[in-house]
């Protein structure tokens, strides 16, 4: 079954549970007051449409040296927006609240400076599946931003991000040694399974895709839980067994569902 989770409600689920509360960015519903408050405390913030996806309906906002506010990102229609405005009130977000068959409000989120040693924005996607009552991480990959999205920090394959294996990201682009890598990957897997269990209580699915950023202290942060995760990125990494494993599990999941139906 497919659910599209409201981003703010998703944040509430994760932030109110002790197993995941320390791994989510501060998030509030969008308002001018909240916008101003966040920019007083954070170097930059993200403004996200409640139901946007694939890099659409998301903007990075920061204060410029001249006192203006820079808004940089993509509308729900996938169009680039890069403007400098004199006051926060000049950001007419209502203009961008519909498109691509969606409508709704925006949230505002703490900006996490998730970057490589060279300053390139990055994310990690963990693919979580459930089989025989047990949750597990069946695969992971990393995305590094390319020139198209370097300034706004929106990392998405639909926006030209480079795909690589997580091990390569951690060692080559973040300078982790083998022990650090093992510990970090273990943490990602634990948080992913905890988050999947929580979300499944209200939005039951057999698989999720969880996007993580990484703070400067090497702590993973959940950006979003996707309830209909694509697997296209797995075709671009060296380890082809990961994608085969995901497909095998999907086939077994379907078999489980068919058996349940026959017993009814």
C-alpha positions as CSV (number, residue, x, y, z in Angstrom):
1,X,0.0,0.0,0.0
2,X,1.3,3.5,-0.9
3,X,1.1,6.4,1.5
4,X,2.5,9.9,1.0
5,X,3.4,11.1,4.5
6,X,2.9,14.8,5.4
7,X,6.5,16.0,6.2
8,X,5.5,17.8,9.4
9,X,3.6,14.9,10.7
10,X,6.5,12.7,9.8
11,X,8.8,15.0,11.9
12,X,6.5,14.8,14.9
13,X,6.5,11.0,14.8
14,X,10.3,10.8,14.7
15,X,11.0,13.7,17.1
16,X,8.7,12.5,19.8
17,X,10.3,9.0,20.1
18,X,13.5,8.7,22.1
19,X,15.0,6.2,19.6
20,X,15.0,8.8,16.8
21,X,14.5,12.2,18.5
22,X,18.3,13.1,18.4
23,X,18.5,12.3,14.7
24,X,16.0,14.8,13.1
25,X,16.5,18.5,12.3
26,X,14.4,21.1,14.0
27,X,11.2,21.6,12.0
28,X,8.2,23.8,12.2
29,X,5.3,24.8,9.9
30,X,6.1,27.7,7.7
31,X,5.3,31.2,8.8
32,X,7.1,34.5,8.6
33,X,7.7,34.4,12.3
34,X,9.2,30.9,12.2
35,X,11.3,31.9,9.2
36,X,12.8,34.9,11.0
37,X,13.4,32.9,14.2
38,X,15.2,30.1,12.3
39,X,17.5,32.4,10.4
40,X,18.5,34.1,13.7
41,X,19.7,30.7,14.9
42,X,20.9,28.9,11.8
43,X,23.2,29.9,8.9
44,X,20.6,28.7,6.4
45,X,17.3,26.8,6.4
46,X,15.2,24.7,4.0
47,X,11.7,25.5,3.1
48,X,9.9,22.4,1.9
49,X,6.5,21.6,0.5
50,X,4.7,19.2,2.7
51,X,4.2,16.7,-0.1
52,X,6.9,17.5,-2.6
53,X,9.4,14.9,-3.8
54,X,12.2,14.3,-6.4
55,X,13.9,17.5,-5.5
56,X,10.7,19.6,-6.3
57,X,9.1,22.1,-3.9
58,X,12.2,22.7,-1.8
59,X,14.2,25.9,-1.3
60,X,17.4,26.8,0.6
61,X,17.1,30.2,2.3
62,X,19.9,32.3,3.9
63,X,20.7,35.9,4.8
64,X,23.1,37.7,2.5
65,X,25.8,40.2,3.5
66,X,23.7,43.1,2.2
67,X,20.8,42.2,4.5
68,X,18.7,40.6,1.7
69,X,17.4,37.0,1.8
70,X,18.5,34.5,-0.9
71,X,15.9,31.9,-1.9
72,X,17.3,29.2,-4.1
73,X,15.7,25.9,-5.2
74,X,13.0,24.3,-7.3
75,X,9.2,24.8,-7.5
76,X,6.7,21.9,-7.5
77,X,6.8,22.1,-11.3
78,X,10.5,21.6,-11.3
79,X,11.4,25.1,-12.3
80,X,14.5,26.8,-10.9
81,X,13.9,29.7,-8.5
82,X,16.9,31.8,-7.4
83,X,15.9,35.3,-6.1
84,X,17.2,37.9,-3.6
85,X,14.4,39.6,-1.6
86,X,14.6,42.6,0.7
87,X,12.3,41.1,3.4
88,X,10.9,37.7,4.3
89,X,7.4,38.9,3.6
90,X,8.4,39.3,0.0
91,X,8.7,35.5,-0.4
92,X,5.2,34.7,-1.7
93,X,5.3,31.0,-1.0
94,X,1.6,30.6,-1.9
95,X,2.7,30.9,-5.5
96,X,4.6,27.7,-5.2
97,X,2.2,25.7,-3.1
98,X,0.5,24.0,-6.0
99,X,1.8,22.1,-9.0
100,X,2.6,18.6,-10.2
101,X,-0.9,17.5,-9.0
102,X,-0.1,18.5,-5.5
103,X,-1.3,21.3,-3.1
104,X,-0.6,22.1,0.5
105,X,1.5,24.0,2.9
106,X,5.3,24.3,3.6
107,X,7.5,23.5,6.5
108,X,10.7,25.2,7.5
109,X,13.6,23.1,8.6
110,X,17.0,23.6,10.3
111,X,19.7,23.7,7.6
112,X,22.1,20.8,8.1
113,X,25.5,21.4,6.5
114,X,25.8,17.9,5.1
115,X,29.0,18.2,3.0
116,X,32.1,16.3,1.9
117,X,35.6,17.4,2.9
118,X,35.6,19.4,-0.4
119,X,32.3,21.1,0.5
120,X,30.0,19.2,-1.8
121,X,26.5,18.6,-0.5
122,X,25.7,14.9,0.2
123,X,23.0,12.5,1.3
124,X,22.8,8.8,2.1
125,X,19.8,6.7,1.2
126,X,19.1,3.6,3.3
127,X,16.6,1.1,1.8
128,X,14.6,-0.8,4.5
129,X,12.4,-3.8,3.9
130,X,10.3,-6.1,6.0
131,X,10.1,-9.8,5.5
132,X,8.7,-12.5,7.9
133,X,8.0,-9.9,10.5
134,X,11.6,-8.5,10.6
135,X,12.9,-5.2,9.4
136,X,16.4,-4.9,7.9
137,X,18.5,-2.6,5.7
138,X,18.8,-4.3,2.3
139,X,20.9,-1.7,0.7
140,X,22.4,1.8,0.8
141,X,23.9,4.3,-1.6
142,X,25.2,7.9,-1.4
143,X,24.6,11.0,-3.6
144,X,27.0,13.9,-4.0
145,X,25.7,17.1,-5.5
146,X,26.9,18.3,-8.9
147,X,27.2,21.8,-10.3
148,X,23.5,22.2,-10.9
149,X,22.6,22.1,-7.3
150,X,25.9,22.9,-5.5
151,X,24.6,26.4,-4.3
152,X,21.2,25.3,-3.0
153,X,22.5,22.0,-1.5
154,X,19.5,20.0,-2.9
155,X,20.9,16.5,-3.5
156,X,18.7,14.4,-5.8
157,X,19.5,12.1,-8.8
158,X,16.7,13.9,-10.6
159,X,18.9,17.0,-10.3
160,X,22.0,15.4,-11.5
161,X,23.6,14.1,-8.3
162,X,26.5,11.7,-8.5
163,X,25.8,8.2,-7.1
164,X,28.4,6.2,-5.3
165,X,28.7,3.5,-2.6
166,X,28.5,4.5,1.0
167,X,31.9,3.0,1.8
168,X,33.5,5.2,-0.8
169,X,31.8,8.3,0.5
170,X,32.8,7.7,4.1
171,X,36.5,6.9,3.3
172,X,37.3,9.0,0.2
173,X,35.1,12.0,0.8
174,X,34.8,12.2,4.6
175,X,38.1,10.8,5.6
176,X,36.8,8.0,7.9
177,X,39.1,5.1,8.8
178,X,37.8,1.5,8.8
179,X,36.6,1.5,12.4
180,X,34.8,4.8,12.0
181,X,33.1,3.5,8.9
182,X,31.9,0.3,10.6
183,X,30.5,2.3,13.5
184,X,28.8,4.9,11.3
185,X,27.1,2.3,9.1
186,X,25.9,0.4,12.2
187,X,24.4,3.6,13.5
188,X,22.7,4.4,10.2
189,X,21.2,0.9,10.1
190,X,20.0,1.0,13.7
191,X,18.3,4.4,13.2
192,X,16.8,3.3,9.9
193,X,15.1,0.3,11.4
194,X,13.9,2.3,14.4
195,X,12.4,4.9,12.1
196,X,10.8,2.3,9.9
197,X,9.1,0.6,12.8
198,X,7.7,3.9,14.0
199,X,6.4,5.1,10.6
200,X,4.9,1.6,10.0
201,X,2.7,1.9,13.0
202,X,0.7,4.6,11.3
203,X,1.7,4.2,7.6
204,X,2.2,0.5,7.1
205,X,4.4,-0.4,4.2
206,X,6.8,-3.2,3.4
207,X,9.7,-0.9,2.5
208,X,10.9,2.6,3.0
209,X,13.7,4.8,1.7
210,X,15.3,7.0,4.4
211,X,17.4,10.0,3.4
212,X,20.2,11.0,5.8
213,X,22.5,13.9,6.0
214,X,25.7,14.0,8.1
215,X,26.5,16.8,10.5
216,X,30.0,18.1,11.0
217,X,30.4,15.9,14.1
218,X,29.7,12.8,11.9
219,X,26.2,12.3,13.4
220,X,23.6,11.1,10.9
221,X,20.4,13.2,10.5
222,X,17.2,12.0,9.0
223,X,16.0,14.3,6.2
224,X,13.0,12.3,5.1
225,X,11.3,8.9,5.1
226,X,10.0,7.9,1.7
227,X,7.1,5.4,1.5
228,X,7.5,4.6,-2.2
229,X,11.3,4.4,-2.6
230,X,12.8,4.0,-6.1
231,X,15.7,1.8,-6.7
232,X,17.1,3.4,-9.9
233,X,20.2,4.7,-8.1
234,X,21.3,1.2,-7.2
235,X,21.9,0.5,-10.9
236,X,24.7,3.1,-10.8
237,X,26.9,1.6,-8.0
238,X,29.4,-1.2,-8.5
239,X,27.8,-3.8,-6.2
240,X,25.0,-5.1,-8.4
241,X,24.0,-7.7,-5.8
242,X,22.3,-5.1,-3.7
243,X,19.6,-4.4,-6.3
244,X,19.2,-8.2,-6.9
245,X,18.6,-8.6,-3.2
246,X,16.0,-5.9,-3.1
247,X,14.1,-7.5,-6.0
248,X,14.4,-11.0,-4.4
249,X,12.9,-9.7,-1.2
250,X,10.1,-7.9,-3.0
251,X,9.3,-11.2,-4.7
252,X,9.2,-13.0,-1.3
253,X,7.1,-10.2,0.1
254,X,4.6,-10.7,-2.7
255,X,4.5,-14.4,-1.9
256,X,3.8,-13.7,1.7
257,X,0.9,-11.4,0.8
258,X,-0.5,-14.0,-1.6
259,X,-0.4,-16.7,1.1
260,X,-2.2,-14.4,3.6
261,X,-4.9,-13.7,1.0
262,X,-5.4,-17.4,0.4
263,X,-5.8,-18.0,4.1
264,X,-8.6,-15.4,4.4
